[in-house]
Amino acid sequence: MDRTERLLDLVALFLDAREPISWAELREHFPHDYMGISDDAAERKFERDKAELLELGFPLTYIQGDDERRDGYVVDRDAYYLPEVDLTKEELAVLYAAGSAALTSGAFPGRDDLSHALRKIGFFAGNALPTPRVRMELGTEQGSPQLAAHLEQLWEACAAHKWVQMSYASPKRPDLTERKVDPYGLALRRGIWTLVGYCHLRQGVRTFHVHRIRSLKVNTARPRSPDFEVPEGFSFDNYVATYPWQHRFHARMDVRLRLTGELMGRAASLFPGASVAPAPDEAGVLVELPVTFLDGLLRFCMQLGPDCRVESPEDARERVKAMAASILEKHAPREEVAA
């Protein structure tokens, strides 16, 4: 019997059993696999099968019998089955709509798993599930067949902790570079998929835009053994910018802003993670935040209008004045040329 088929049959046997299954019964159920060979060889073969089931998350254990039950192998059903999730029709509809939009976006990792999950949601919801009216437009890069294939490969590599070899077209260099990367995870921001991982060439954690990967190969050696472990405390926020001022274009500087009027109550939502405190002169609130891309912050502040002003440092104040002057100059009315 094929090993995969044997493992599936073992799972079915243990899940159907109402009592512990002894080693002798296992050999009777699988005569072509665990019989016809020496006892030691049969036990080693089953130990390998059991180890693979445990690695796949199948909670198989051996119990010592007592007056109420006999010795044998059992499955911890509480650990195997997920508790029933009691979602309302509206919550199911939101999940279905979000998943459907992700599938129709053109490229999304784990598409097969997501599609299977949506079929389950649709089946259990029956006619109560409304047709979702959601559309996601994630940019032209999403339409690339190569991007979709690479996302699937990276999804599997991240899950299995296998390193990848790739040819990468960096915007900073004219030629392709060959990179060996331990993929820690994927992030989607403003329509761009980013791979975060340890780059063996640069000897450090780096980010890569997936649409710039020209070729990709996942390490296939020892497929069930991880090649690396994600460092404890790893966070996407430290590598993938969420807001424009977080792009790492220059050394960090601390910027202080003053918000007044309607913006005062929105300070925490406009600048998540920043320090917000009432101004000593009671004129608005002061917002302090670390910035690694000053122009990104200043452009955002200018969009907020006159109720957002730069307080410090002086370089930031001068920079925002220069940007405002440049905008005024470009929009100033042109003098008519005399005929």
RONUDREN-568536 format. One record per residue (C-alpha): x, y, z; residue in three letters; residue number from 1; chain. Coordinates in steps of 0.001 Angstrom, whole numbers. Last residue first. Layout:
[[X Y Z] Ala NUM A];
...
//
This chain:
[[527 89357 -28280] Ala 339 A];
[[1493 89982 -24686] Ala 338 A];
[[2067 86812 -22709] Val 337 A];
[[-479 86392 -19988] Glu 336 A];
[[1015 86162 -16556] Glu 335 A];
[[676 82716 -15048] Arg 334 A];
[[-1570 82207 -12070] Pro 333 A];
[[257 80611 -9104] Ala 332 A];
[[-307 76892 -8815] His 331 A];
[[3317 75816 -9279] Lys 330 A];
[[4597 78608 -7066] Glu 329 A];
[[2135 77855 -4304] Leu 328 A];
[[3173 74191 -4313] Ile 327 A];
[[6865 75105 -4146] Ser 326 A];
[[6222 77512 -1263] Ala 325 A];
[[4377 74784 651] Ala 324 A];
[[7263 72352 140] Met 323 A];
[[9807 74950 1265] Ala 322 A];
[[7778 75749 4385] Lys 321 A];
[[7479 72028 5138] Val 320 A];
[[11268 71667 4892] Arg 319 A];
[[11977 74622 7131] Glu 318 A];
[[9757 73246 9867] Arg 317 A];
[[11278 69773 9504] Ala 316 A];
[[14810 71141 9794] Asp 315 A];
[[13715 73123 12879] Glu 314 A];
[[12766 69954 14719] Pro 313 A];
[[10035 70619 15668] Ser 312 A];
[[6568 72201 15783] Glu 311 A];
[[5013 71101 12482] Val 310 A];
[[1420 72251 12156] Arg 309 A];
[[-1839 70344 11667] Cys 308 A];
[[-5025 72409 11946] Asp 307 A];
[[-3950 74307 8808] Pro 306 A];
[[-4815 71406 6495] Gly 305 A];
[[-4738 67646 6907] Leu 304 A];
[[-3266 67172 3423] Gln 303 A];
[[-247 69215 4508] Met 302 A];
[[368 66732 7324] Cys 301 A];
[[421 63767 4916] Phe 300 A];
[[2897 65534 2666] Arg 299 A];
[[5018 66352 5716] Leu 298 A];
[[5068 62755 6921] Leu 297 A];
[[6181 61319 3574] Gly 296 A];
[[8722 64129 3183] Asp 295 A];
[[10287 63178 6527] Leu 294 A];
[[10923 59533 5744] Phe 293 A];
[[12424 57827 8820] Thr 292 A];
[[10108 59401 11385] Val 291 A];
[[9643 58702 15091] Pro 290 A];
[[6498 60275 16592] Leu 289 A];
[[5479 63131 18887] Glu 288 A];
[[1977 64595 18803] Val 287 A];
[[1134 67725 20777] Leu 286 A];
[[-2480 68590 21459] Val 285 A];
[[-4446 71798 20910] Gly 284 A];
[[-3688 75237 22308] Ala 283 A];
[[-3707 74565 26043] Glu 282 A];
[[-359 76374 26431] Asp 281 A];
[[1175 73171 27773] Pro 280 A];
[[-169 71242 24744] Ala 279 A];
[[-2262 68221 25714] Pro 278 A];
[[-454 64916 25088] Ala 277 A];
[[-186 62363 22271] Val 276 A];
[[2779 59998 21838] Ser 275 A];
[[2576 58197 18509] Ala 274 A];
[[1534 54567 18128] Gly 273 A];
[[-1148 55320 15580] Pro 272 A];
[[-853 58804 13983] Phe 271 A];
[[-4216 59692 12438] Leu 270 A];
[[-6166 57405 14808] Ser 269 A];
[[-4477 58728 17962] Ala 268 A];
[[-4737 62369 16859] Ala 267 A];
[[-8402 62219 15879] Arg 266 A];
[[-9810 64186 18817] Gly 265 A];
[[-7420 67086 18228] Met 264 A];
[[-8012 67085 14464] Leu 263 A];
[[-11321 68915 14809] Glu 262 A];
[[-9601 72092 15991] Gly 261 A];
[[-5898 71842 16775] Thr 260 A];
[[-3053 69427 16169] Leu 259 A];
[[536 70365 16964] Arg 258 A];
[[3278 68158 15578] Leu 257 A];
[[6587 67014 17038] Arg 256 A];
[[9082 65038 14976] Val 255 A];
[[11661 62573 16280] Asp 254 A];
[[14313 61696 13706] Met 253 A];
[[15347 58295 12409] Arg 252 A];
[[18105 58080 9856] Ala 251 A];
[[17108 58185 6216] His 250 A];
[[14965 56414 3602] Phe 249 A];
[[13420 53796 5892] Arg 248 A];
[[9760 54177 4970] His 247 A];
[[7862 54881 8202] Gln 246 A];
[[6724 58384 7224] Trp 245 A];
[[4449 56933 4527] Pro 244 A];
[[2480 54704 6946] Tyr 243 A];
[[2383 50923 7309] Thr 242 A];
[[6052 50372 6538] Ala 241 A];
[[7184 46767 6279] Val 240 A];
[[10303 45975 8317] Tyr 239 A];
[[9711 46651 12013] Asn 238 A];
[[5939 46391 11632] Asp 237 A];
[[6337 42854 10293] Phe 236 A];
[[7317 41697 13785] Ser 235 A];
[[9839 39078 14917] Phe 234 A];
[[9776 38630 18709] Gly 233 A];
[[11316 35185 18612] Glu 232 A];
[[13308 34686 15446] Pro 231 A];
[[11594 32632 12712] Val 230 A];
[[13161 29184 12697] Glu 229 A];
[[15203 27753 9833] Phe 228 A];
[[15525 24865 7375] Asp 227 A];
[[12451 23032 8647] Pro 226 A];
[[12342 19234 8192] Ser 225 A];
[[9352 17725 6394] Arg 224 A];
[[10637 18529 2897] Pro 223 A];
[[14104 17058 3495] Arg 222 A];
[[15570 18660 359] Ala 221 A];
[[12980 20504 -1735] Thr 220 A];
[[14398 24015 -1326] Asn 219 A];
[[11940 26382 -3010] Val 218 A];
[[12839 27856 -6392] Lys 217 A];
[[11992 31324 -7662] Leu 216 A];
[[12649 33258 -10833] Ser 215 A];
[[12104 36915 -11756] Arg 214 A];
[[11210 38266 -8320] Ile 213 A];
[[10339 41946 -8725] Arg 212 A];
[[6587 41291 -8324] His 211 A];
[[7338 39840 -4876] Val 210 A];
[[8732 43115 -3560] His 209 A];
[[11606 42069 -1316] Phe 208 A];
[[12309 43013 2310] Thr 207 A];
[[15533 42267 4173] Arg 206 A];
[[16596 40618 7425] Val 205 A];
[[20377 40291 7623] Gly 204 A];
[[23487 38698 6201] Gln 203 A];
[[23260 40575 2884] Arg 202 A];
[[23751 37446 750] Leu 201 A];
[[22035 35113 3233] His 200 A];
[[18905 37274 3175] Cys 199 A];
[[16683 36635 6201] Tyr 198 A];
[[13051 37205 5351] Gly 197 A];
[[10230 39602 4563] Val 196 A];
[[8405 39164 1257] Leu 195 A];
[[6307 42134 171] Thr 194 A];
[[3098 42063 -1848] Trp 193 A];
[[2113 45464 -3261] Ile 192 A];
[[-1527 46546 -3569] Gly 191 A];
[[-1332 49286 -974] Arg 190 A];
[[338 46995 1558] Arg 189 A];
[[265 43209 1488] Leu 188 A];
[[2705 41381 3761] Ala 187 A];
[[4303 37977 3376] Leu 186 A];
[[6259 35944 5929] Gly 185 A];
[[9555 34760 7398] Tyr 184 A];
[[11132 33520 4162] Pro 183 A];
[[14727 32296 4685] Asp 182 A];
[[16358 33799 1602] Val 181 A];
[[19059 32740 -847] Lys 180 A];
[[19443 35593 -3304] Arg 179 A];
[[20824 35795 -6840] Glu 178 A];
[[21045 39370 -8040] Thr 177 A];
[[19624 40724 -11288] Leu 176 A];
[[21431 43664 -12855] Asp 175 A];
[[20631 47388 -13005] Pro 174 A];
[[20674 47971 -9253] Arg 173 A];
[[18557 50181 -6953] Lys 172 A];
[[15181 48975 -8258] Pro 171 A];
[[16247 45443 -7261] Ser 170 A];
[[15466 42733 -9794] Ala 169 A];
[[15696 39509 -7797] Tyr 168 A];
[[16656 36023 -8928] Ser 167 A];
[[15500 33599 -6273] Met 166 A];
[[16561 30688 -4095] Gln 165 A];
[[14151 29807 -1300] Val 164 A];
[[14645 28537 2230] Trp 163 A];
[[12122 26157 3788] Lys 162 A];
[[10158 27058 6939] His 161 A];
[[7207 24801 5960] Ala 160 A];
[[4586 27557 6239] Ala 159 A];
[[6855 30237 4779] Cys 158 A];
[[7872 27946 1907] Ala 157 A];
[[4242 27069 1154] Glu 156 A];
[[3165 30705 983] Trp 155 A];
[[6319 31541 -974] Leu 154 A];
[[5449 29008 -3654] Gln 153 A];
[[1847 30223 -3851] Glu 152 A];
[[2963 33848 -4023] Leu 151 A];
[[5413 32994 -6796] His 150 A];
[[2688 31411 -8909] Ala 149 A];
[[368 34406 -8487] Ala 148 A];
[[3166 36839 -9337] Leu 147 A];
[[4100 34898 -12469] Gln 146 A];
[[500 35059 -13682] Pro 145 A];
[[745 38883 -13432] Ser 144 A];
[[-2585 40592 -12779] Gly 143 A];
[[-1684 41771 -9298] Gln 142 A];
[[1037 44044 -10646] Glu 141 A];
[[-1655 46274 -12147] Thr 140 A];
[[-2894 47466 -8770] Gly 139 A];
[[-4861 46015 -5877] Leu 138 A];
[[-8409 46712 -6967] Glu 137 A];
[[-10707 44800 -4644] Met 136 A];
[[-14419 44462 -5345] Arg 135 A];
[[-17242 43597 -2999] Val 134 A];
[[-20869 42844 -3660] Arg 133 A];
[[-21267 39541 -1853] Pro 132 A];
[[-24271 37346 -2748] Thr 131 A];
[[-26211 36769 440] Pro 130 A];
[[-25714 33634 2563] Leu 129 A];
[[-29016 32410 3982] Ala 128 A];
[[-29567 29991 1112] Asn 127 A];
[[-27195 27465 2651] Gly 126 A];
[[-24826 28816 5278] Ala 125 A];
[[-23183 25428 5763] Phe 124 A];
[[-22417 24926 2077] Phe 123 A];
[[-21343 28506 1384] Gly 122 A];
[[-18959 28515 4318] Ile 121 A];
[[-17506 25177 3241] Lys 120 A];
[[-17073 26394 -345] Arg 119 A];
[[-15369 29499 1022] Leu 118 A];
[[-12902 27351 2978] Ala 117 A];
[[-12007 25359 -143] His 116 A];
[[-11387 28569 -2097] Ser 115 A];
[[-9177 29882 692] Leu 114 A];
[[-7150 26667 814] Asp 113 A];
[[-6714 26696 -2973] Asp 112 A];
[[-5808 30394 -3036] Arg 111 A];
[[-3160 30079 -320] Gly 110 A];
[[-1371 33226 -1459] Pro 109 A];
[[-3409 35818 -3379] Phe 108 A];
[[-3010 36970 -6947] Ala 107 A];
[[-5759 38199 -9279] Gly 106 A];
[[-7938 40163 -6873] Ser 105 A];
[[-10832 37765 -7541] Thr 104 A];
[[-9748 35414 -4756] Leu 103 A];
[[-9309 38248 -2255] Ala 102 A];
[[-12754 39620 -3090] Ala 101 A];
[[-14301 36202 -2542] Ser 100 A];
[[-12579 35870 830] Gly 99 A];
[[-13799 39286 1984] Ala 98 A];
[[-17348 38597 813] Ala 97 A];
[[-17457 35151 2408] Tyr 96 A];
[[-16155 36450 5702] Leu 95 A];
[[-18656 39327 5674] Val 94 A];
[[-21538 36981 4776] Ala 93 A];
[[-20586 34572 7551] Leu 92 A];
[[-20641 37451 10020] Glu 91 A];
[[-24098 38550 8789] Glu 90 A];
[[-25463 35023 9041] Lys 89 A];
[[-24230 34862 12641] Thr 88 A];
[[-21173 32819 13577] Leu 87 A];
[[-21147 30042 16174] Asp 86 A];
[[-17756 28453 15725] Val 85 A];
[[-17900 24808 16773] Glu 84 A];
[[-14793 23786 18649] Pro 83 A];
[[-11978 22463 16474] Leu 82 A];
[[-11511 18707 16442] Tyr 81 A];
[[-8111 17116 17063] Tyr 80 A];
[[-7246 18315 20579] Ala 79 A];
[[-10641 17410 22034] Asp 78 A];
[[-10544 14160 20064] Arg 77 A];
[[-7338 12977 21696] Asp 76 A];
[[-6850 9972 19454] Val 75 A];
[[-6256 6525 20938] Val 74 A];
[[-3627 3791 20730] Tyr 73 A];
[[-3884 737 22938] Gly 72 A];
[[-4276 -820 26354] Asp 71 A];
[[-7776 -1783 27477] Arg 70 A];
[[-10545 197 29071] Arg 69 A];
[[-12577 356 32290] Glu 68 A];
[[-10486 -1755 34663] Asp 67 A];
[[-7294 -107 33452] Asp 66 A];
[[-5374 220 30191] Gly 65 A];
[[-2150 2060 29590] Gln 64 A];
[[-2608 4683 26932] Ile 63 A];
[[-756 5268 23665] Tyr 62 A];
[[-1177 8646 21979] Thr 61 A];
[[-2201 10013 18584] Leu 60 A];
[[-2828 13760 18330] Pro 59 A];
[[-2769 14231 14500] Phe 58 A];
[[-936 17503 13958] Gly 57 A];
[[890 16608 10742] Leu 56 A];
[[4067 15984 12739] Glu 55 A];
[[2139 13560 14928] Leu 54 A];
[[970 11658 11858] Leu 53 A];
[[4549 11577 10551] Glu 52 A];
[[5841 10204 13839] Ala 51 A];
[[3126 7535 13838] Lys 50 A];
[[4081 6393 10355] Asp 49 A];
[[7753 6184 11329] Arg 48 A];
[[6836 4310 14512] Glu 47 A];
[[4681 1963 12407] Phe 46 A];
[[7635 1064 10206] Lys 45 A];
[[9901 580 13201] Arg 44 A];
[[7326 -1709 14805] Glu 43 A];
[[7009 -3791 11635] Ala 42 A];
[[10789 -4098 11287] Ala 41 A];
[[11147 -5227 14906] Asp 40 A];
[[8330 -7759 14574] Asp 39 A];
[[9906 -9241 11450] Ser 38 A];
[[8095 -8887 8130] Ile 37 A];
[[4990 -10557 6708] Gly 36 A];
[[2830 -8286 8832] Met 35 A];
[[2881 -4509 9339] Tyr 34 A];
[[2282 -3314 5786] Asp 33 A];
[[433 -6058 3888] His 32 A];
[[-1487 -7150 6989] Pro 31 A];
[[-2773 -3643 7765] Phe 30 A];
[[-5929 -4174 9831] His 29 A];
[[-4472 -7291 11498] Glu 28 A];
[[-1233 -5477 12318] Arg 27 A];
[[-3209 -2658 13891] Leu 26 A];
[[-5205 -5129 15917] Glu 25 A];
[[-2006 -6631 17376] Ala 24 A];
[[-709 -3174 18229] Trp 23 A];
[[-3871 -2467 20202] Ser 22 A];
[[-6582 -33 19253] Ile 21 A];
[[-8114 1945 22136] Pro 20 A];
[[-11923 1912 22081] Glu 19 A];
[[-14567 3771 20063] Arg 18 A];
[[-12587 3601 16842] Ala 17 A];
[[-13822 5574 13828] Asp 16 A];
[[-11222 8343 14248] Leu 15 A];
[[-8428 5819 14717] Phe 14 A];
[[-9324 3849 11578] Leu 13 A];
[[-9816 6939 9413] Ala 12 A];
[[-6432 8345 10447] Val 11 A];
[[-4746 5002 9790] Leu 10 A];
[[-6396 4788 6370] Asp 9 A];
[[-5079 8248 5492] Leu 8 A];
[[-1595 7215 6603] Leu 7 A];
[[-1780 4033 4549] Arg 6 A];
[[-2875 5948 1442] Glu 5 A];
[[56 8321 1828] Thr 4 A];
[[2410 5371 2298] Arg 3 A];
[[1196 3524 -811] Asp 2 A];
[[0 0 0] Met 1 A];
//
